Structures are given as structure tokens and as C-alpha cells.
Amino acid sequence: MMKTVIIGGGVAGLSLAIAMRNAGYVVTVCERDERSSSNGHAFLIHPDAMAVLERVVETDPYHLMPGRTIDRLLLKNADDDVLDDMALDGWVCMKRCEAMQALASQLPPEVIQYGRSFSHFIFENEKAVAVVFANGDIEYGDWFIGCDGARSAVRQALFGPTDYTPVLVKEILGTIDKRELLERNPHMFTKYLSRDKGLAIGFIPCSDVELIWFLQFDVNLCQTSINTQEEIAAFCKEVVREFPEEVKQIMECKSVVANYVWNTTDFELLPTFHDRNVLLIGDAAHVALPFTSAGVANALLDVNCFMQALGETTDFETICKTMHITRGPHLKNHVAMGREIRASFLQGSDKSVKLPLIKDMAVLAD
Ligand SMILES: Cc1cc2nc3c(=O)[nH]c(=O)nc-3n(C[C@H](O)[C@H](O)[C@H](O)COP(=O)(O)OP(=O)(O)OC[C@H]3O[C@@H](n4cnc5c(N)ncnc54)[C@H](O)[C@@H]3O)c2cc1C
């Protein structure tokens, strides 16, 4: 029977594996990290993306997935003036590691092979026949799907080095264990913007006990290294000075942990998402800047598009071409929107404020 090897067990890889198995296909997911990995960040997910997830995994995602619903976005400036206060209507914030555990629970354990980092493909007669991992393991298959994220090694193996745009904005993310704060604003995303520069800090509840915090900043504001926990803490302490007392107090909590420094970048739409019998899906295929909070939605829309095309034909080449024709224009638009919001962010809130979310999923998919 025909077998699909999926490289990368993130949102794209795991939801694709679930959908393909539900449709009767044999799949293996090869994931670089170990099972116990608690990869540090969190997602804010659009309700329409949850609906796509439901279609893809055929399970009620609000029941399956962890996290907190977020129903309000409060945007303020550094003087505590309200810039915007809007209903969000059922977005969900969840920790990535918990979300991956929930998706993995929908697959038999033998389907996911952990600790396998992609090394290269073995090609025979102009077709990939196997994938080789850094630990020496080899997995044979008929179709290969690279779902290995923004810094995809599969993309590099197919198309050479990616032309990433320079990092103009970095983001530090972490968690805070603070019930009092959650009790006050149990479903609210609060974001404070600097008035005159590219600097913002935000808080989003992600469980019954924890919030995610993030600090976005123009790279020019950070002239020192922020590699260690101490360096990150010192930098955060310095830059939060301009924000209201409430923000400073939150950031002084003992439970504030920084988990992740994100060097945000993107790249132009690839001319194709596939080469021979290898296809890219999710961040491996396309990356946009973070401001739109639509990376997960895009990964799920890719999976949905793949499954719809697979429902029409089992010709891999046709499926891959359909993916690019269908998804390409939306993804190109998404990259442009991320850049527009970044430009507005870098000016500070006195000059311009663009909503830091894609609210209308129609811009991502028809
Ligand atoms: C800090 C941060 C915050 C974000 N916040 C949001 C948000 O609020 N909302 C939103 O929608 N999106 C957000 N995103 C973007 C979102 O995380 C991605 O768009 C989404 O996870 C893409 O899913 P994916 O499965 O394509 O890639 P990933 O989730 O990156 O998964 C890729 C998987 O491949 C594995 N892998 C990598 N290299 C290899 C290799 N060589 N061999 C084998 N496996 C490999 C990785 O371990 C990982 O499990 C955020 C991203 C970051 C970094």
C-alpha cells in the first residue's frame, strides 16, 4: 500500500497525518524533537481556523485542544490611553507543546517517530524513495511531505538556501503563573504600544493558571546580547520602564519566565511548493511576519486544501499544483499584510496603529 512520510510533527504535520489516516492512507510522521519536548511558545488562533481544524481532524477542536478562549482585545498606549477595545468572538490561546500533545493523542503512537532530524533524501529514477535522518534512520515511502517549519531543511534540500528578509523586529515570549491577573481579565488579550517607537508588550491568558506575555521590539532598540535568561530579564526591565505601573508590576512577578526569542522574518512566495514527489506544507512552504496571528490558520488551510485535492485525484503532481494555485495568492497577500502591520508598528502608536491580527479569514482563504 502507498505510504506517505511526513517530516515534522507540528500543527501542519500532525493534522495532515490525522486527516490522511482518517481518509484511509498509511502515514508516518518523523519529528526532530523528543516526545517530551516542551517547545516554549503559544498560539492565538482564529475561530475560523478552529473550524478548519474540526474539518481536518473530524473532532470537536474546542473539546480536543487545550487553552483559553479570548473574547476581547484591548489596545493601549504607554500612557494607558485606550486605542482600541474590540470583541474577538471566540479566539483561542494555547501553549504549543500542549496543543501538539492533543493532536498527537489522535494518532496511534507508532505513527510518530520522535528524535528524527531530516538529513537528506535518497532519489532514484527522478523520484525520492526514502528520507535519511541525522541519527542514521531511513524511512522509505511513496510521497514525502515537508512540514518542518519556518527554517525548513526539506525546503533547503529541494530549492537551496531561502532568501529570508532581514530581521527588523524581535519578539521575546514567556509565561506568567498569576491567578489574580487571570481572575481580573480571564479572556482578555491586552497589548500596550509605545507612542514613538517600535515597542509593544502584551498579555494573553492561555490556561486556568497561566498567561503568555510577549515583548515585540525594533531590533535597533537592543544593542546588547539577549542570549541568557539574565540578559533577557535585564533588557525587559529596561524597556518596560515606559509602560504603566500595572505592566511593570506584572513583569516583576517571580513567575515571569522567558521561553523563546523569535527573530521574525519572512520570504517571498515560492514559485512552487513541490519538487518531484516531495511537497512542502505549513511554515515549511511559506512564512509571514508574526503580526497577523495567522500562521496556524494557514497551516490548517494548507492541510484542508491538500485533503480536498486528494479527494479529487491521487495524482501527486496535480495535487501539488492545485495547492500552489489555490493557496499561493492568499499566502502572498498574507506576507504583504505582515509587512504593512510591521511598518505601522515600527512608527509607534502616535503615528499609526494597525490591528495586530487578521480578523477576516476570507483574506486567507475563499
Ligand atoms: C514565538 C512564536 C509565536 C507564534 N504565535 C502565533 C500565533 O499567535 N498565532 C498563529 O497562528 N501562529 C503563531 N506562530 C506561527 C505558528 O507557530 C506557525 O505558523 C505554525 O506553528 C506553523 O505550523 P507548522 O506545523 O508548519 O510548523 P511548526 O509548528 O514550526 O512545526 C514544525 C515541526 O517540524 C519539526 N522539525 C523542524 N526541523 C526538523 C527537521 N530537520 N527534521 C524533522 N523535524 C523537524 C519541528 O520540531 C516542529 O515540530 C508563532 C510562531 C512563533 C515562533
The ligand as a Tripos MOL2 file, in Angstrom:
@<TRIPOS>MOLECULE
LIG
   53    58     1     0     0
SMALL
NO_CHARGES

@<TRIPOS>ATOM
      1 C1          7.0860   32.5650   19.0270 C.3       1 LIG1
      2 C2          6.0060   32.2770   18.0320 C.ar      1 LIG1
      3 C3          4.7170   32.7340   18.2580 C.ar      1 LIG1
      4 C4          3.7000   32.4560   17.3420 C.ar      1 LIG1
      5 N1          2.4340   32.8850   17.5880 N.ar      1 LIG1
      6 C5          1.4490   32.5590   16.7180 C.ar      1 LIG1
      7 C6          0.1040   32.9180   16.9840 C.ar      1 LIG1
      8 O1         -0.2080   33.5610   17.9800 O.2       1 LIG1
      9 N2         -0.8610   32.5320   16.0970 N.ar      1 LIG1
     10 C7         -0.5480   31.8380   14.9580 C.ar      1 LIG1
     11 O2         -1.4490   31.4870   14.1900 O.2       1 LIG1
     12 N3          0.7240   31.4910   14.6880 N.ar      1 LIG1
     13 C8          1.7170   31.8380   15.5310 C.ar      1 LIG1
     14 N4          3.0070   31.4940   15.2540 N.ar      1 LIG1
     15 C9          3.2880   30.8330   13.9860 C.3       1 LIG1
     16 C10         2.9190   29.3690   14.1140 C.3       1 LIG1
     17 O3          3.6290   28.8270   15.2020 O.3       1 LIG1
     18 C11         3.2960   28.6330   12.8430 C.3       1 LIG1
     19 O4          2.8130   29.3270   11.7210 O.3       1 LIG1
     20 C12         2.7020   27.2500   12.8400 C.3       1 LIG1
     21 O5          3.1170   26.5740   14.0080 O.3       1 LIG1
     22 C13         3.1630   26.5090   11.6060 C.3       1 LIG1
     23 O6          2.9690   25.1340   11.8010 O.3       1 LIG1
     24 P1          3.9400   24.1050   11.0890 P.3       1 LIG1
     25 O7          3.4690   22.7670   11.5050 O.co2     1 LIG1
     26 O8          4.0440   24.4380    9.6590 O.co2     1 LIG1
     27 O9          5.3750   24.4070   11.7000 O.3       1 LIG1
     28 P2          5.8960   24.2150   13.1750 P.3       1 LIG1
     29 O10         4.8160   24.3880   14.1590 O.co2     1 LIG1
     30 O11         7.1110   25.0560   13.2960 O.co2     1 LIG1
     31 O12         6.3110   22.6860   13.2230 O.3       1 LIG1
     32 C14         7.4460   22.2040   12.5540 C.3       1 LIG1
     33 C15         7.8600   20.8970   13.2080 C.3       1 LIG1
     34 O13         8.9330   20.3340   12.4570 O.3       1 LIG1
     35 C16         9.9520   19.9030   13.3270 C.3       1 LIG1
     36 N5         11.2190   19.9980   12.6030 N.ar      1 LIG1
     37 C17        11.9620   21.0840   12.3660 C.ar      1 LIG1
     38 N6         13.0720   20.7620   11.6920 N.ar      1 LIG1
     39 C18        13.0240   19.4250   11.5110 C.ar      1 LIG1
     40 C19        13.9110   18.5080   10.8920 C.ar      1 LIG1
     41 N7         15.0700   18.9010   10.3470 N.pl3     1 LIG1
     42 N8         13.5550   17.2100   10.8750 N.ar      1 LIG1
     43 C20        12.3930   16.7710   11.4400 C.ar      1 LIG1
     44 N9         11.5280   17.6260   12.0470 N.ar      1 LIG1
     45 C21        11.8330   18.9340   12.0910 C.ar      1 LIG1
     46 C22         9.8780   20.8730   14.5000 C.3       1 LIG1
     47 O14        10.4330   20.3080   15.6810 O.3       1 LIG1
     48 C23         8.3700   21.0840   14.6280 C.3       1 LIG1
     49 O15         7.7610   20.1620   15.4700 O.3       1 LIG1
     50 C24         4.0150   31.7450   16.1590 C.ar      1 LIG1
     51 C25         5.3220   31.2950   15.9320 C.ar      1 LIG1
     52 C26         6.3170   31.5650   16.8490 C.ar      1 LIG1
     53 C27         7.7180   31.0800   16.5930 C.3       1 LIG1
@<TRIPOS>BOND
     1     1     2 1
     2     2     3 ar
     3     2    52 ar
     4     3     4 ar
     5     4     5 ar
     6     4    50 ar
     7     5     6 ar
     8     6     7 ar
     9     6    13 1
    10     7     8 2
    11     7     9 ar
    12     9    10 ar
    13    10    11 2
    14    10    12 ar
    15    12    13 ar
    16    13    14 ar
    17    14    15 1
    18    14    50 ar
    19    15    16 1
    20    16    17 1
    21    16    18 1
    22    18    19 1
    23    18    20 1
    24    20    21 1
    25    20    22 1
    26    22    23 1
    27    23    24 1
    28    24    25 2
    29    24    26 1
    30    24    27 1
    31    27    28 1
    32    28    29 2
    33    28    30 1
    34    28    31 1
    35    31    32 1
    36    32    33 1
    37    33    34 1
    38    33    48 1
    39    34    35 1
    40    35    36 1
    41    35    46 1
    42    36    37 ar
    43    36    45 ar
    44    37    38 ar
    45    38    39 ar
    46    39    40 ar
    47    39    45 ar
    48    40    41 1
    49    40    42 ar
    50    42    43 ar
    51    43    44 ar
    52    44    45 ar
    53    46    47 1
    54    46    48 1
    55    48    49 1
    56    50    51 ar
    57    51    52 ar
    58    52    53 1
@<TRIPOS>SUBSTRUCTURE
     1 LIG1         1 GROUP 0 **** ****
